[in-house]
Amino acid sequence: MVVGDISTGTDVLVIGAGPAGYVAAIRAGQLDLDVTLVEKEAYGGTCLNHGCIPSKALITATNVAHEAGHAEEMGIHADPAVDMAGMVGWKDDVVTQLTSGVEKLCKANGVNLLEGTAHFADEHTVRVSHGGEGQGSESIEFEHAIVATGSRPIEIPNFSYEDDPVLSSREALALESIPESLVVVGAGYIGMELAGVFAKLGTEVTVIEMLEDILPGYEADLKRPVKKRAKELGVDFHFGQTASEWHEHGDGIRVVTEPAEAEAEAEADGGGLELDAEKVLVAVGRAPVSDTLDLEAAGVETDDRGFLETDDRGRTNVEHIFAVGDVAGEPMLAHAGSYEGQVAAEVIAGEPSAIDYQAMPAAVFTEPEIGTVGLTEAEAEEQGFEPVVGKFPFMASGRALTTGHADGFVKIVAEEEAGFVLGAQIVGPEASELIAELGLAIELGATLEDVAATVHAHPTLAESVMEAAENALGHAIHTLNR
Amino acid sequence: MVREFKLPDVGEGVAEGELVSWLVEEGDEVTEDQPIAEVETDKALVEVPSPVNGTVRELHWEEGDVVPVGDLFITYDVEGEAPDEAAAADAEPTGDEAAETEGSPGATGADAEEVATPEGRVFAPPRVRRLAREEGVDLAQLEGSGPGGRITEGDVRAAAEGQEAAAGAEPATGEADAATDVEPEAEPADAVAEAEGTTAGTAVPAGVEPADRDRTLAAPATRRLAQEEGVDIDEVPTDEERDGEAFVTPEAVQEYAEAQRRAQEADVATVATGETGPRERREPFKGVRRTIAEAMERSKYTAPHVTHHDEVDVTKLVETREQLKPLAEEQGIRLTYMPFIMKAVVASLKEFPEMNAMIDDENEEIVYRNYYNLGVAAATDAGLMVPVVEDADRKGMLQLSSETDELVTKARERTISPDELRGSTFTITNIGGIGGEYATPVLNYPEAGILAVGEIKRKPRVVTDEDGTESIEPRSVMTLSLSFDHRLIDGAEGASFTNKVMEYLEHPELLLLE
């Protein structure tokens, strides 16, 4: 111990106040444990400050503007002007409201809040450094620790986020003016969501992707309406390309690409591109924040990508140290982190809790939205089920037509014998909300018949879920049964 | 070859029976129709005969078990044929099947649909999965009884109870392999040791001795947890130390508290066996007693009872019986008062058909019966039984007498069949044999009436002779207590029916016309 350090003790030390960490801390507080939550930057973590919430705020705001300006079909003629600074200010207000709410909730549940950066000193002690030099540090002894340090955007060679024209998602969501042109590197969900935002704001958007399609991991029929809509919004796609460098060019920059490896072998002349833009957004994935923790001092091991491996209780290889959220690996989703945080807190409190979900939902806020949960048809087959599939297109939904967004469909995958729902994929309006019903169905072991026989209000988009279940059972009313 | 024998329906429509005793052992030679077990169903003790000649291979239940009809009961090697290994392998329940027949966690009913679920996937809602963790039940080992095989909370609880039983009891068959299959993974062997430890009467299971320290280090939350769990932190065993002092973690508190809980539960179980507790004795509430209780409860809670009491001068009846008794004895029949009472009741029932009726609650109809089956309640060592004399209106006095006597004897000897205990339309109960005057008999539901007759006693009565002169004379008097279903029968009707019975008993010669 450094002379002069303050040393305190706590039952549970939580490192990181993102959706995994603050939920773990609050739950532990509810369970009467003495909890200390250390956060180096801002309560709410990436999700509230730089990810989910700001991006959804901007997506909603740009949708309002875009739809108002493109509603001639409904007899509305408007030319909305977007004040980017005003829009970002509103977004910041939303973020502030939520982050201050998190702080209040933590305090109300008896969580001791501590600002600083935590490093393990040994397996029962962390040192917390407060801010910059001279601000001091303190040691905290803990019975249990929960590591919830999250993740950060991955940098690619030659594209440093330190450089002004190079944006990570975090900077992109904080821009105070609308760029005239933008190259987006990566067509995953972050790249596609932000490509949509800027395209609707009038930015000329070009997406380059190393693979051959957008949204890796999602089924082709889900991607199709998203890609089609992006193209309608003016997004230009280049697949099989990787960004190799950028340099100043005229008033802006020029991004140079190279064909992805397989492509390069096929085309001897290279086939790279030079794309001019005002900014470049790099959205190629996220890496765990585990390198700042001095984990080795506590004996905690990581895998070769830096993720902390955990068991179904959230324990790392050191039994009293837990890891939750992005730093504990896939699925890197805020709601997964919150769930894991609750489990870890309950396990520490001696509750019979475990990471034990049948299906983890995912939502992509592209246009149209995508919502998925559980198994796809192919995954169900791989697992040995004989799946039955029911589908309902939003074109047949009265409510979808009245919103002006009728692209997409609801698809339900169930096992054949008893009809248990195994998974669902939705692309279309409010897919992110609609998917929740099917997540519940999976967890409860509901069958197609249960879903089909549940009366759904009319006219709602949710009726489409019921219709898809009926379709799988062969008695859909508003579509032809397959 | 191996022959499986499932428990047959030993009575009309009986769903299960309690195995009272095995009359054979494994390895015994048996012949066809030889009684192999005594099974108590409904109100009767029934002997189960062997269906074949052969050797008893395996007894699948223990005495005291309640065995569902249709479940595998006993396995034979059939005499005269060499054991067929392949057939034996097919027939012999091994692994999960054996577990099922022995009440394993998976045995949730013979009809439970098997769901072939790949990758160990279980269909159970989150709260059920949590319960399974709490109870240490492996969901992958269960067959769900919910729709399509979904695992329910009840399935998990049943499995947990099964595990406790398995941990506390020797495997019934002594087959180590089968027992191992039953053993749930999550229940460690030390659970058995703990259960054994508690049976010996120790307050805390073996291996979890109280530490009894003077000073213990622990976090405040740990102390709070100990307080909540009712555990003295100085008694919680621990290997951990801080600064040379014993240090207790929340896990240690939980573990110790859990061990104490298990010990207490085991104590309760031990007390329930009647082996401890000098001032009380406990026995399972089951069998005939339970059946009677259920019938009584149903009757009292369904039919509003009214009891009408009266006395009848049966001096003439006593004289008549005295005259007829030697004649009956010549035919080997012991003539009691019961056939006279039965005759009087049948004659009265004919005049008051509601008293021979019942309410069909389900269909909301009153069912009038044009037949007269009289139940005659008899006290037996096993409890109250009601043998039924069918078509009492078509039988003569002597036949009623001999038939009633025979049925009551069978009931007392527990050889009566379930069929002989069913189908009565009105019941007579004789309370006079033991003593007392009046009673409030409980309807043999769904019958509308039950008549309790008391002992015939000599009592002073005011007698008016032909000249109208009154005198007090010693007379033979019998009490009557008629309970009836007030939903169907009003008080006046109940009284009128009793009057009619009294009229016949007072003037037994009227029975000649019946």
Interface residues (C-beta under 8 A of the other chain):
Chain A: G9 D11 D32 L33 D34 E143 I348 A349 G350 P352 S353 A354 D356 Y357 Q358 Q383 G384 F385 E417 A418 G419 F420 E443 L444 G445 T447
Chain B: E113 V115 A116 P118 E119 R121 F123 A124 P125 P126 R129 R130 R133 E134 G146 P147 G148 G149 R150 I151 A219 P220 A221 T222 R224 L225 T249 P250 E251 V253 Q254
